[in-house]
């Protein structure tokens, strides 16, 4: 099956053409081949505002969607030939910014109508969850028998979620953030330190130069018996530290130490809660996804903490951030189950 997928949930416009096969049963992992994958970033548009402005995001999506479409399909015979091979159009319906979501949905509806193709909505979070299946190295074939049961951790700007997965199709959410997601905390701490948006890459870069043991920031909810998270208090602790140490960020190396200490506290919480879930469930693997999973220090930490006990899977680095290829994967896995989301924006859609 060949899928044209569209992603416009936030500030990245993306189109992809993905070939999918297999996965007809929960223990038959599907195989994906990305034929085309284009992403138009809006970071420079939103950077002056320190975050994503929904109506600006919508405007840019409306501008970028036809451009990306033309880059993939071209015109004339090339366009017709490719459309003859497309079996399904998939589009993100949530979660995300509602104006941004509608821009992609309306574009997908028009394409489906014009080319007489079926249209399926897709869950953005399921896209992140399944992104580990995409772009595997040659010969690196995943086996369901070696991967499930699994614990999945989704870490992004809007979500921090722990899932217990019996197989590729069946899971239950066992924990999530009660306030700020870890990626949101990164952005807010970056703003406190005067760093550019998006804050994740800036904090990661600065933390490499600092000492993570200089400041003992709190580890919120780390010893709570549940699997929920809270990062709002950690962000507030950084703000109070700066307020009680006026001018500290101007001292040589101090800003790097703050970034490193903040990141260490966030990682300690993520690792502790995830580790408890792994050992309690008897998981064979850990699936880590979402925008924050691109962080090299986080990858090293999880491999160090869990790599000897379970298989640890991350998406290819270029597929950690929002992209349409992962939307194709999510829609295909629902398709083989006979399920799909309606093409209607659901800003608060969850797992």
N, C-alpha and C positions, 0 to 999 in steps of 0.2 A: 504494500500500500504506500502511495506517495502522498504526503501531506504538505499543504501550504499553511504555515502557521504565522500568527500575528500577535505581537506583544506590545501593549501600550499602557501598562498599569501605572507607571510612574513617569520617570523622566528619560527613558530610553525607548526609542522607536526601533522595532526589530521585525524583520521578516526572514523566514527560513523555508527551505524546501528539504524535507527529510523523508527518506525511505525507511519504512518500518516493516518488520516481519516477525513471526513467532509470537510467543507470549500468550498463547491461547489458553493456558492453564496457569494457576498460581505459581507453579514451580518450573515453568518453562519461561525463562527470562527472555524478553524480546530483544531483538537486535536492531540497531538504528545506524543509518548512514546519512550523515549530513552532506547534502549536495550543495546547498547554498545557505549561507548565514550572514546576514548583514545587520549591523547595529549602528544607529545614529544617536550619539550621546548629546544630552542637553546640559551637561555640567557647566559649561561656560555661560549659558543663559541664566542659570539659577544661582551661580556662585555669588554674585553681588548681594543676593537676598539672604544668603546663609542657609538656604533650604529650598525645597521645590515649591513653586507657585503654581497651583492647579490650572488656572486659566492660561498661563504662559505655556505650561506643559501641553495642554490641549492644542494651542495654536501651533506649536512646533510639530506635534504629531501630524496634524492636518497638512502641514507643509512637507514633512519627511516621508509620509506613507507613499504618495505617488512617485517620489524620487526613488525610493528603495524598490518599489514594484517595477519600475522601468529598468532598473539595473539588473533585476533578475529575469524579467520576462521579455524585455525589448519590445519590438513591434512586429506587425505583419506575420509572416510564416513562423518565425521563432516563437512568438507569443502563442499562436494557435497550437503549435507542436507541443509546447510545454503544458498548456492547459489540457490537451488530450490525455496527458499522463497523470494529472492530478486527480486523486480519488476523494480527497476530503480537505475542507478548509477548517482550520481551528483558530480560535481567537480567545484571548484572556478575557474572562468576565469578572474577575475579582480574585482576591481583594486588591484594592488600589484606590487611586484618586478617581472619583466618578466621572468628571469631565474627560480625563485621559482615557478611561476605559471605553466610554461611549465613542470616542474618535476611532478606536480600533474596531469596535463592534459594527458601527455603521459602514466602515470601509469594507469589512468582511462580508456584511450582508449584501452590499452592492456587487461585490465580486461573485458571490454565490448565485445571485439572481442573474447576472449577466452571462455567467458561464454554465449555469444549470448544474451546480455542484452542491453536495450536502455540506451543511455548516454545523459545527459543534463548538460549544463553549468549553473553556478549560479553566481549571483552578490554578492560579499562579503558584500557590504553595505546593501543590502536587507537582508542578513543573520543577521546582527546586528539589523536592524529595526524589524525583526520578532522574535528576540530572547526572547522577553518578553512572547511569547506564550509557551515556553518550560519549563518543570519542574515546574509546578505550584504545590502548596501545595494541599494536598487531600481536596476535597470539595471546593476549590477556583476556581470555574468555571467562566471564563470570559464571559461576555455578550456584544455582539456588540452594542446593544441598549444603554448600559451604557458607552460604550467606545468611540463611534464615534459621531460626528467629533472629531478629536484628533490633537494635536501638537506633533510631534516627534522630538527629539533632538539626533543626533548621535555625540558623542564626543570620538575621538580616537587620536592615534598618527599621523594619516594622514588626518583626516577629522574633521570638525566641521560644521554640516549641520542642518538647521531647515526645517522641512516639515509640510505642512498642509494636513491632511488626511481626506477625506470625508468618506472613508471606508477602509477596509483592502487592496483593490486592486487599489484604485484611490487616488493619492496624487499629490501635486505639491511642488517643492522646492521653499521656500520663502527667504532663506538666507543661506550663507555659508561663510567660512573664505576667506579673500582676500589674505592671506599670510600664516603664520604658523597656523597649527591646535593647539588646546589647549594642546593636548598631546605632540606635538612636542615642544611647549614652555616649558612644564614641563621638558622634557629631556634636553633642552638647558640650562635652569636655573640650573638644577641639576649639569650639567657639570661646570658651572660657580662657583658653590659652592663646587666643588670637590667631589661630590657625585657619587655613582656608577650608571651605566646604568642597567636597565631602570630607568629613573628619577622619574616617577610618584609615585611609592610606597615610594621612598626615601624622596621626598618633602612632601608627605602626613604625613609620620612618623615624620619628623622633625617639620612640621608645628604645630603638636599637642603640642609641647613644647614651642611655641613662641607666641608673642603678635601680632595679625594681624593689630593693629592700630599704631604700632611704625613708619612705613614708609608708606607714602601716595603715592603709585605707581599709575600711570595713569590708567584710565579705557577706553581703546581705543574704539571709536565709540559708546560708551554707549548711547549717546543721539541722534545719527543719526536716521533719520526717517525710514531708512530701517532696515532689519533684518540680515545684514551682520556682520561679525566679523573680528577683526584684533588682533593678539596676538604677532606679531613681535615686535611692539613698546614696549609692556610691557616687553618682554624679554630684549630688548635693554636698557630699563630703569634700570633694575636690573644690567646690565653690567656697565652702567654709575655710578650707585650708588656705586658699588664696586671699580670702578676706582677713584672716588672722595673721597672715605673713605678707603685709603689703610690700609690693615691689619684688617679691621673691623670684618671680618669673624672669626678672631682668638680670639676675645673677648668673654667671657662667655655669652652664650645665644643669641649673635648677629646673628649667622647663622640661628637659629630657628626663630628669629623675621623676618628675610628677607624671609624665606620660607613661614611663615604664612602670611606676608603682600602681597607677590606675589600671593599666593593662594586666598586670600580674594579678590584681584583685579580681578582675572580671574573669580571667582564665581559671583562677582557683575555683570560683563558683561553678563555672561551666563544667570543669573537669570533675569536680567532686560529685555533683548531681548526676552527671552522665555516667560516671563510674558506678555509682550506687545502682542505677537503673540496669546497667550491663550485668552486674553480678547478681542482682535480684531476679532477673529474667532468664539467665542462662543464655544470653545472646551469643551468636557466633560471629557477628560483625557489628560495626558501628558505621552508620552512614551520616556524614556531615555535609551540609549544603547551605546555600544562601550566600549573600554578598560578603558576610564576615568570614566565610570559609576560605576566602582567597588569601587571608592573612597567613604569611609564612610562619610566624611565631606560633600561631594557634595550631597549624598543621604539625609542627615539630613537637609541640606539647602533647597533642593527642596521640601521636605515634609513640612518643616516649612513655606516656602513661598507660596506653592500652594495646600497643602494637604487638606485645608478646602474648597477650591473651586472646585477642580477637582480630579479625581482619578489619582494617580501618580504610574506608573508601571516601575519597573526596572527588568532586567533579573536576574535570580539566579546568585549569585556572581561568581560561577565557570564557567558561560557561558558568562561573559562580555568580556573576552579576546577571541582571535581567536580560533574557534573550529569548528569541522565538523558538529555537531548537528544543528547549526544554518544554515549551508549550505543546509542540508536536508530540513529544514523548508522553506527556500527561494525557493528551486527548486520545492517543492511540491505545493506551492502557485502559482507559475507560471504554473506548469503542469496542475492544475485544470482549469486554464484559457486558456489552449491550447497554451502556450507560453514557450519558452526556449531560452537560449543563446547558440550560437554555441561553440563547444569545442576548442576555439582558444584564446590564451592569449591576454587580453586587459588591459594593465598596467594602462591606464588612464580612465578606465570605471567609470562612475559616476551614480548618481541616475537619 
